Amino acid sequence: MTKIASETALALERRAVDRLRRFPREPDVIVYRCRSAIALIIRGLLRVYLRFEIVGAENLPNEISFVLVANHSSHLDTLCLLAALPLSRLHRAFPVAAEDYFFRSLPRTWFAAVVMNALPFARQRPRESLSVCAQLLAQPGNVLIIFPEGTRSMTGATQPFKSGIGALLAGRDVKVLPCHVQGSFHAWPKGRRFPRPRKVRLIIGPARNYAARGAEKSEFSAIARELRRAVDELGERRGID
């Protein structure tokens, strides 16, 4: 009986994970209310515990779809970028998250899908996932949050940006805003269980557009390098007090 019960529980968990992983998601008022309530709590904790500050919020476009790209050294980075958006756009904001990491166990999948509204990105099938990203950007009012490094930095230093971000933006009339998250690595580096009370600042730069760029691999890599340089320059503009 114990074995049967265990197998049944695993099957139910797999079904729940598969349902939450499904994308695009159907509108759900209960999920929206839950997400908004948790977002308010997270924003309050960021302000109080990490003295979170946003610089350059005036650069965020209204109504239209756009992309936010940033350095990535902590799970705090996504929370900070989401906290910069109005609550009214929360359900149309999609952090791009590795499917093989965030959509495995039920608790992690629930947090990624319900709280973060994350878009599962299959690193083994990048073209397929980039196609989903492009479809979202073709619709008005969506926001994609992308960390082009592909994974969190172990040192806090920005790693090279992967050319996929260039493939997504080249030839498309879409605004992309480089951002830099300062202090998140010291507050919550990879491998640490809970964040420490360190000041965190998000700097949002002016929008860029790569509609005039060609669809060649060399252009994709060039765009990735340009965005990485823009992100690093934002980080050098102001240090943590």
N, C-alpha and C positions, 0 to 999 in steps of 0.2 A: 504493500500500500504506500509506503514511504517513497519508493522509487516512482510509482505512478503519479503520486502527488507532485513530486519534484519535476517530473517530465511535463506535467500539465502546467505547472507554474512557469517553466521555461518557455513553453509554447505560447502562453498568454503574454509573457514579456516580449517575445519576438514579434508577436502580432502588434502589440502596442508600439514597439520601436518602429516597425514598418509603417504603421499609420502616421506616426509623428514625423517620420522621415519624408513622407510623401510631399512632393512640391510640384506645382504651386498649391498652397493651402486654401481651403474653403474659408470664407469669412465666418467667424465664430464670436458672438457677442460676449460669451463667458470668458473665452481666452483673451479677448481684447481688454475686458475689465481687469482680469488678473494681471495681464502684462502692464497695463497702465499703473495699477496700484503698486506693483513691485518696482516699476521704474521710478516712481515717486520716492519710495523708500531708498533705493539705490542712490538716487541723486542727493537725497538728504545725507546719507552716510558719506558719500564722496566729499560733500561740502564740509561736514563736521570733522570726519576722521582724517581725511587727506588734504583738507584745505584746498579743494579742487577749484581751479580757476580756468576760465575760457578767454582766450585772446583771439580776436578776429571773427567773432560770431557774425558780424555784419557782412562778411563775405559769403555766407550761406545763401544760395538762391532760393527764391520763393516759387512754389507751384511746379516748376519744371523738374525733370529727372536729372540727377547728377551723381557723381562718384566721389567718395572720400577715400584717399589713400594715405597711409601713415606708416611710420616705423612700428615695429612690433617686438616687445620684449617682456610682455606681461599680459595676463588675462584682463587686467584693468583697462587695457587700451580700448577694447571694444566697448566697455561700459562708459568710458569717457567720451568716445565719439557719439554713442547713442544719446548721452546726456546733453550733448550740444544741440540736438534737434528738438524742435517743438514737440510736445506730446501728441499733437494732432497728426504728426507725420510718423509716429512710432510704428504703426502697423504697416507702413509702406517703406520702412527702412529694413534692409536685408544685409546683415553682416555675412560675408562669405566665409564659411567654416569648413574645415577638412572633414569630409564624411567619415573617413576611417578613424577619426579621433573623437569627434563630438557626437556621432550618431551610432554608437555601439551599445552601451548599457542604457537601460531605461531612465535612470536619474539624469544622466548626462544629456540624453536625447531630449527629455522633457525640458530641461533648462535651456538647451539650445533652441528648440522649436517654439516653446511657449513664452519663455522670458525674453530671449534674444531675437526671436523671429529669424533665426539664421538660415541661410541658403546652403544646403549640403553641396559641397564641391568635391567631386570625385577626382582625386589627384591622378588616378590611373586612366581617367578619360577626360582630360582637360578640355578638349574641343567641345565635347558635349556640354560640359558645365559652362564654358564660355558662351556657348549658344544660348543657354538659359539666361545668363547675365545680359546678353545683348537684347533678348526679348523683353526683359524687365525695363531696360533703359529706353526701349522704343515706346513704352507706355508713359504718359505724363504723370508726374508726381512721385515716382519711385526714387529711392536712395540706395545705392550700393556702397557698402563699407568693405574695402579690400586692403589686405596687408600683403603687398607684392613680394615680401621676403619669403612668404610661404610657410614660415614657422617662427616661433619666438627666438629672439637672440639670446644666447647663453651669457653674453658679456655686456649687453646693453648697447653695443655699437651696432649701427645699422648695417645689415647684410645687403649684398647685391639684390636688386629687384629682378624678379623673373620676367621674361619677355611676354608672358601672357597678358600682362596689363597693357602692353603696347598693342597686342593683337586685338584686344577689346576696344581700344580707343581710336586706333588709326582709321581714318576715313569716316568716322562717325561724328556727327554734330552734337557732341555731348560734353558738358562741362565736367572737369575733374579738378578737385581742390586738394592740393598737397597739405598735409597736416603733420604736426610733430607733437608727440606726447612726451613731456619731460617728467622725470621723477618716478615713473611707474616701475622701472626696473629696480630701483632702490626700495620701493614700497612692497613690490610683490614679484620677485624674480621667479623664473622657472625652477620648480623643485621645492619651493617653500609652500607650506600648507596654508598659512593665513597671511594677509597683508600686514605690513607695519605702518605706523602713523607717520608717513613722509609726505611732504607737499608734492602735489601733482598738478601739472599745467598742460592744457591743450592749446596749441597755437594753430589757427586755421589760416592758410594763405589764400591769395587771390586765385580765382578760377583760371584754368587753362583749357585750351581746345585744340584737338589734333585732327580736325576734320580734313585739313589739307594734306595730311601725311598719307603716303602710299601704303599699300598692303604687302610690303616686303619684309622679310625677316630682319633685315638690317634696320629698317625703320622701327620695327617692334622693339628691338634691343635699344635703339637710340632713345625712344620714348621712355623706356624703363630707366635708363641711365639719367635722363633729364629729370624725371620725377624723383628719383632717389636724391639727386643733387638739390632739388628744390626742398625736399623734406629735411635734409641735413642743414641747409641754410636757415630754415626756420628755427631749427634747434639751436643754432649758434647765435640767433638774434637776441634772445633773452635767456638768462640762466635762472635757475631756481634760487629764490631768496632764502 
